[in-house]
Each structure stands twice: as C-alpha cells, then as structure tokens.
Amino acid sequence: MGKILYSKLINLLEERGLTTYQIRKEKIISESTLQNIREGKRITTDSIAALCQALGCQPGDILEYVPDDDE
C-alpha cells in the first residue's frame, strides 16, 4: 500500500502564513494531529476537512498519494 504525503499542506501553510501555533490556538486541529502530520501518519477526514476550511482549499491541494514501488 502506498502512503499519503503532507508536503503540499506544509507548503500551503507557509504560503498562507498560517502557523502551527495559530492552528492550535484557534483549535483547527489538535497537537497530536499536527504531530501525526509531521511524522507522515494517518489523520482523520474531520481533520482534513478542518484544514481545508481554514485554508480555503480542497483535499487534493494538501495531500498527495504516492504508490509503493511495487504497485
């Protein structure tokens, strides 16, 4: 199974000037979800929706699926 990369999200956050401090302060997503993003782990669709609402974007703007080499 492939994996989801969050590099597009990180770039968009920087581009829009939204810091992880602001994300936590405004309770957009939790600190544990931010940590999961940093570590490339799973996050919920609710978290994806909250980020999309805060950034005014679609899921494809912040996530990228990368298949394994054997796929």
Buried (B, 14 or more C-beta within 10 A) or exposed (E): EEEBBBEBBBEBBEEEEBEBEEBBEEEBBBEEBBEBBEEEEEBEEEBBEBBBEBBEBEEEBBBBEEEEEEE
